[in-house]
Amino acid sequence: MSTRRAFLSSGAALGALAFANSPARGSSVSSPYPLNELEARIAKKDFSGLTKDMLPTPCLLVDLDMFEANIKHMADTTKGNGISVRPHVKVHKSVDVAKHQVQAGAIGLTCATIAEAELFSGSGITGVLWTKQPVSKNNILRAVALSKKDPTFMFVADDAQVVDWVQEAAEAQKAKLRVAVSVDAGMARQGIAGGQPAVDLAKKISSSRNLQFEGIMAYSGDAAHTKGFEARKKKSSEVLAGARESKELALKAGLPVNIVSGGSTGTYNIDHETGLTELEAGTYVFMDTEYFIVGGKDGDMKRYNDWKPAMTVLTTVDSQHHPNIITTDYGNKVLAKKTDEVKDMPWIEVGVQGAEYGALRWKDGDRAPKLGERLEIYCTNLDQSTNAFDRYYVLRGDHVVDVWPIMGRSGAAQR
């Protein structure tokens, strides 16, 4: 870890704030350049000499080696188990991340909002599944428009009224819409009851002139976070019983069932046995502390060792005037939580002091972080943390090798 003194002494004068001679792997820097050129360098994809200790804080870091290992492990495991992966993008909201997933064999992407679906479809990625039904006029019309633009796009419905609405809009626009039935899998937030109610809705979709029934979606998030592998396996099988019954009855009724979609990072090596044909896993690319504690097949309940913690929040110690507590710039605005963890410093507890102020506490005074020190934090929930930032700084070791934009706050009518 670099201190503020080390950082300042390694660069040019404070007024110039120039990069030091810290060449990226395999390259050299012939002359320093000022930090006020950082944005221009990023736009040109010129990261020569840019190291982690020069980045603004708080910011998101991605360890590229760990990230690539996670992508490969998911691809290898699902291929070996004969199940597809359609990763959920809400955890990263990044086209660059999504392209890595697709290059590794993902059959498409899963999205939480119509704006996400528009973004990723617009980037050239096919097979986008929107996991919520369009209810408002805005969402219905946008779903129809995207379906006309991208015939591989599909969404879900769990209510006959919604089916009538989207059919009316599709007929008016002369569009063909691909629709899956959302079946409840124990979450009590979305999804029609499995079995005959789900099949009746599937029949309604199939008989609608402008709609095409695609299959079933049953997301079992509670099962994914059940602690202990065997308990998680049992839970997932139980909550997906309705989806299995729905598929069986739909096939008996002569309806094609192209997909049975669901699952998550916690059940990635389970749900090929519980009736799913594809996984909506997302957290596996980076990992967060909510998943650290669920335990893997190896029985370790302190870490879910199947995946590497590839993403951290970089923060700086800003003040140190009170006993056993320091202030950082990782506060409420970037969603610091008490369940976050400091990388390589398990004796430190994370807390918050305000909008831009974080707090770190410890009991051993000799192990206290120092003023200006940079620390990395494992965040609690990826969905929330990535929603608070605009970019990922991608590193190999301490060297920045890329910057990946996160879906922005401007332009999209709905995030």
C-alpha positions in Angstrom: 0.0 0.0 0.0 1.3 3.5 -0.9 1.2 6.4 1.5 0.5 10.0 0.5 4.2 10.9 1.2 5.4 8.1 -1.1 3.0 9.2 -3.8 4.0 12.8 -3.7 7.7 12.1 -3.5 7.5 9.8 -6.5 6.0 12.4 -8.8 6.9 15.9 -10.0 6.3 19.0 -8.0 2.9 19.3 -6.4 2.0 22.2 -8.7 2.5 20.0 -11.7 1.2 16.7 -10.1 3.0 14.8 -12.8 3.1 11.0 -13.1 6.2 9.4 -11.9 8.4 7.0 -13.9 6.4 3.9 -13.0 6.1 2.2 -16.4 3.3 -0.2 -17.2 4.3 -3.8 -17.7 6.5 -4.1 -20.8 6.7 -0.4 -21.5 8.5 2.7 -20.4 7.6 6.3 -19.8 9.9 8.8 -21.6 8.5 11.8 -19.9 6.0 12.5 -17.1 2.6 14.1 -17.8 0.3 16.0 -15.5 -2.7 14.4 -13.8 -5.0 17.0 -15.4 -4.5 15.1 -18.6 -6.0 11.9 -17.1 -9.4 12.2 -18.8 -7.8 12.9 -22.2 -5.5 9.9 -21.7 -8.5 7.6 -20.8 -10.4 8.8 -23.9 -7.4 7.8 -26.0 -6.9 4.5 -24.1 -3.4 5.6 -23.2 -2.6 4.3 -19.7 1.1 4.3 -19.9 2.6 5.1 -16.5 -0.8 5.2 -14.7 -0.7 3.3 -11.5 -3.2 2.6 -8.8 -1.8 5.1 -6.3 -2.5 8.0 -8.8 -6.3 7.3 -9.1 -8.9 9.5 -7.5 -10.8 8.1 -4.5 -13.2 6.7 -3.9 -13.2 4.6 -7.1 -13.9 1.1 -8.3 -11.0 -1.2 -9.1 -11.1 -4.5 -11.0 -8.3 -7.0 -10.8 -8.3 -8.3 -14.4 -6.6 -11.6 -13.6 -9.2 -12.5 -11.0 -12.0 -11.2 -13.3 -10.8 -13.4 -16.2 -10.5 -16.4 -13.9 -14.1 -16.0 -12.8 -15.4 -15.7 -16.3 -13.5 -18.8 -17.3 -14.6 -20.8 -14.3 -18.3 -20.0 -15.0 -17.9 -20.9 -18.7 -16.1 -24.2 -18.0 -18.5 -25.3 -15.3 -21.7 -24.5 -17.2 -20.4 -26.1 -20.4 -19.4 -29.2 -18.4 -22.8 -29.4 -16.8 -24.7 -28.9 -20.0 -26.4 -25.7 -19.0 -26.3 -22.2 -20.6 -25.5 -18.9 -18.9 -27.3 -15.7 -19.6 -25.6 -13.4 -17.1 -27.4 -10.7 -15.3 -25.9 -7.2 -16.0 -27.4 -5.3 -13.0 -24.3 -6.2 -11.0 -21.9 -4.5 -13.4 -23.9 -2.4 -15.9 -20.9 -2.4 -18.2 -20.8 -3.2 -21.9 -17.1 -4.1 -21.6 -17.8 -6.7 -18.9 -20.8 -8.1 -20.9 -18.6 -8.5 -24.0 -16.1 -10.6 -22.0 -19.0 -12.8 -20.8 -20.4 -13.3 -24.3 -16.9 -14.0 -25.7 -16.7 -16.7 -23.1 -19.9 -18.4 -24.3 -22.8 -16.6 -22.7 -25.9 -17.0 -24.9 -27.2 -13.5 -24.1 -27.7 -11.2 -21.1 -30.3 -10.7 -18.4 -31.4 -7.2 -17.5 -33.4 -5.6 -14.7 -34.6 -2.5 -16.6 -35.7 -1.7 -20.1 -32.9 1.0 -20.2 -30.3 -1.7 -19.6 -31.9 -3.9 -22.3 -31.7 -1.0 -24.7 -28.1 -0.3 -23.9 -26.8 -3.8 -24.2 -28.9 -4.6 -27.3 -27.7 -1.4 -28.8 -24.1 -2.4 -28.3 -24.7 -5.4 -30.6 -25.3 -8.1 -28.0 -28.2 -10.4 -28.9 -30.4 -12.6 -26.7 -31.2 -10.0 -24.1 -33.9 -11.0 -21.6 -35.7 -8.4 -19.5 -36.8 -9.9 -16.2 -39.7 -7.6 -15.4 -43.0 -7.3 -17.2 -43.7 -3.9 -18.9 -46.7 -2.3 -17.1 -46.4 1.4 -17.7 -47.1 2.9 -21.1 -43.5 4.0 -21.2 -42.1 0.5 -20.7 -44.7 -1.1 -23.0 -43.9 1.1 -25.9 -40.1 0.8 -25.3 -40.4 -3.0 -25.2 -42.3 -3.0 -28.5 -39.8 -0.6 -30.1 -36.8 -2.7 -28.9 -38.5 -5.9 -30.1 -38.9 -4.4 -33.6 -35.3 -3.3 -33.6 -33.9 -6.5 -32.1 -36.0 -9.6 -32.8 -33.9 -11.6 -30.3 -35.0 -9.4 -27.3 -37.6 -11.0 -25.0 -39.2 -10.1 -21.7 -41.5 -11.8 -19.1 -45.1 -11.5 -18.0 -47.0 -12.9 -15.0 -50.4 -11.4 -15.5 -53.1 -11.8 -18.2 -53.8 -8.0 -18.1 -50.2 -7.3 -19.1 -50.4 -9.8 -21.9 -53.5 -7.9 -23.2 -51.7 -4.6 -23.0 -48.6 -5.7 -24.8 -50.6 -7.5 -27.5 -52.6 -4.3 -28.1 -49.4 -2.3 -28.5 -47.7 -4.9 -30.6 -50.6 -5.1 -33.0 -50.7 -1.4 -33.4 -47.0 -1.3 -34.2 -47.1 -4.5 -36.3 -44.5 -6.0 -34.0 -43.7 -9.5 -32.9 -42.9 -9.9 -29.2 -41.1 -12.8 -27.5 -42.5 -13.4 -24.0 -41.7 -15.9 -21.2 -43.9 -16.6 -18.2 -42.5 -15.5 -14.9 -43.2 -18.1 -12.3 -42.8 -17.6 -8.5 -39.8 -19.3 -7.0 -40.2 -18.4 -3.4 -39.3 -14.7 -3.6 -43.0 -13.4 -3.2 -42.2 -10.4 -5.3 -43.0 -11.4 -8.9 -44.3 -14.5 -10.7 -47.5 -16.3 -11.2 -48.1 -19.6 -9.4 -46.5 -22.6 -11.0 -48.4 -25.4 -12.6 -51.8 -24.8 -14.3 -51.9 -21.0 -13.6 -48.6 -20.6 -15.4 -49.7 -22.8 -18.3 -52.9 -21.0 -18.7 -51.0 -17.7 -19.1 -48.6 -19.4 -21.5 -51.5 -20.5 -23.6 -52.8 -17.0 -23.6 -49.5 -15.7 -24.8 -49.2 -18.4 -27.5 -52.7 -17.7 -28.8 -52.1 -13.9 -29.1 -51.5 -12.9 -32.7 -48.4 -10.8 -32.1 -46.8 -12.7 -29.2 -44.6 -15.7 -29.1 -44.3 -17.9 -26.0 -40.7 -18.6 -25.2 -40.7 -20.5 -22.0 -40.4 -20.0 -18.2 -38.4 -17.7 -15.9 -38.2 -18.6 -12.2 -35.6 -16.6 -10.2 -34.8 -18.1 -6.8 -32.6 -15.5 -5.2 -33.3 -16.7 -1.6 -32.0 -20.1 -2.5 -28.9 -18.6 -4.0 -28.0 -17.0 -0.7 -28.9 -20.0 1.5 -25.8 -20.8 3.6 -24.2 -24.2 3.1 -24.0 -26.1 -0.2 -26.3 -29.0 0.7 -28.9 -26.7 2.3 -28.7 -24.4 -0.8 -29.1 -27.4 -3.1 -32.2 -28.6 -1.2 -33.7 -25.1 -1.1 -33.2 -24.5 -4.9 -34.8 -27.8 -5.7 -37.8 -27.0 -3.5 -38.5 -23.5 -4.8 -38.1 -24.5 -8.5 -40.7 -27.3 -8.2 -43.4 -25.0 -9.7 -41.2 -24.2 -12.7 -40.6 -27.9 -13.3 -44.3 -28.6 -13.1 -45.1 -25.7 -15.4 -42.7 -26.9 -18.0 -44.1 -30.4 -17.9 -47.7 -29.3 -18.2 -46.8 -26.8 -21.0 -45.2 -29.6 -23.0 -48.2 -31.8 -22.5 -50.4 -29.0 -23.8 -48.3 -28.8 -27.0 -46.5 -25.6 -26.1 -42.8 -25.3 -26.9 -40.6 -24.5 -23.9 -37.4 -23.0 -25.3 -36.0 -21.8 -22.0 -36.3 -22.4 -18.3 -34.3 -19.4 -16.9 -33.2 -18.6 -13.4 -30.5 -19.5 -11.0 -27.7 -17.4 -9.6 -24.1 -17.3 -8.6 -24.9 -19.3 -5.5 -26.5 -22.2 -7.4 -24.3 -22.1 -10.6 -23.2 -25.8 -10.0 -26.6 -26.9 -8.7 -29.4 -25.8 -11.1 -28.5 -28.0 -14.0 -30.1 -30.7 -11.7 -33.1 -28.7 -10.6 -34.8 -28.1 -14.0 -33.2 -25.0 -15.4 -31.8 -24.7 -18.9 -29.9 -21.5 -18.3 -28.5 -19.4 -15.4 -29.0 -15.7 -14.7 -25.9 -15.5 -12.6 -24.2 -12.1 -12.3 -22.2 -11.6 -9.1 -19.6 -14.2 -10.0 -17.7 -11.7 -12.2 -16.6 -9.6 -9.2 -18.1 -11.0 -5.9 -19.3 -9.2 -2.8 -19.4 -9.8 0.9 -23.0 -11.0 0.7 -21.8 -14.0 -1.2 -18.5 -14.5 0.7 -20.4 -16.1 3.5 -22.7 -18.6 1.7 -20.1 -21.3 1.6 -19.1 -23.5 -1.3 -19.1 -27.2 -2.0 -15.7 -27.4 -0.2 -17.5 -26.7 3.1 -15.6 -23.5 3.9 -18.1 -21.1 5.5 -15.8 -18.2 5.8 -15.3 -17.8 2.1 -17.1 -18.9 -1.1 -13.8 -20.1 -2.6 -15.3 -20.9 -6.0 -14.9 -17.3 -7.0 -12.2 -14.6 -6.7 -12.9 -11.2 -5.2 -12.1 -9.2 -8.3 -13.6 -5.8 -7.4 -12.8 -3.4 -4.6 -13.5 0.2 -3.7 -10.3 2.2 -3.4 -10.4 4.8 -0.6 -8.0 7.2 1.1 -7.4 7.9 4.8 -8.3 11.5 5.2 -8.1 12.3 8.9 -6.7 10.6 12.1 -7.3 12.8 15.1 -9.4 10.5 17.3 -8.4 7.3 19.1 -9.0 4.0 17.3 -10.9 5.6 14.4 -9.9 7.2 11.1 -11.9 9.0 8.5 -11.9 7.9 4.8 -13.6 9.3 1.7 -15.7 6.2 1.4 -19.1 7.3 2.8 -22.8 7.2 2.4 -22.8 8.6 -1.2 -20.9 5.5 -2.3 -23.0 3.2 -0.1 -20.4 2.2 2.5 -21.8 -0.5 4.8 -20.8 -2.1 8.1 -20.8 -5.4 6.3 -18.1 -4.3 4.0 -14.6 -5.7 4.5 -11.1 -4.1 4.3 -8.9 -6.2 2.0 -6.0 -7.9 3.9 -7.0 -6.1 7.2 -9.7 -8.3 8.8 -9.2 -6.6 12.2 -10.7 -3.3 10.9 -14.4 -2.6 10.9 -16.0 -0.4 8.3 -18.5 2.3 9.2 -19.8 5.7 7.9 -19.7 9.2 9.3 -21.6 11.1 6.6 -22.2 11.6 2.9 -18.6 11.8 1.9 -17.0 10.4 5.1 -16.3 6.9 6.0 -15.0 5.5 9.3 -12.7 2.6 10.0 -12.3 1.3 13.6 -9.8 -1.1 15.1 -8.7 -2.3 18.5 -4.9 -2.8 17.9 -3.4 0.7 17.8 -0.1 -0.5 16.3 -2.0 -1.7 13.2 -3.8 1.5 12.4 -3.8 2.8 8.9 -2.0 6.1 8.4 -3.0 9.4 7.0 -2.9 9.3 3.2 -2.8 5.5 3.1 -4.8 3.9 0.3 -7.1 1.0 1.3 -9.3 -1.4 -0.7 -12.7 -2.3 0.5 -14.8 -5.3 -0.5 -18.3 -4.0 -0.9 -21.5 -5.7 0.4 -23.7 -5.6 -2.6 -22.5 -5.2 -6.2 -25.9 -4.0 -7.5 -25.8 -1.0 -5.3 -22.2 -0.1 -5.4 -21.8 -0.2 -9.2 -24.9 2.0 -9.4 -23.0 4.7 -7.5 -20.0 5.0 -9.8 -19.3 5.9 -13.4 -16.4 3.6 -14.3 -14.1 0.7 -13.4 -10.4 1.2 -13.3 -9.0 -2.2 -14.6 -5.6 -3.3 -13.3 -3.0 -5.9 -13.7 -1.1 -5.7 -10.5 -0.8 -2.0 -9.7 -0.9 -0.8 -13.3 -4.1 0.5 -14.9 -4.6 -1.2 -18.3 -8.1 -0.1 -19.1 -11.1 1.9 -18.0 -14.6 0.4 -18.4 -17.6 2.8 -18.4 -20.6 2.0 -16.2 -24.1 2.8 -17.5 -24.3 6.5 -17.0 -26.8 8.8 -15.3 -27.5 10.8 -18.4 -29.1 9.8 -21.8 -31.1 6.8 -20.6 -34.7 7.6 -19.7 -34.6 5.0 -17.0 -31.5 3.4 -15.5 
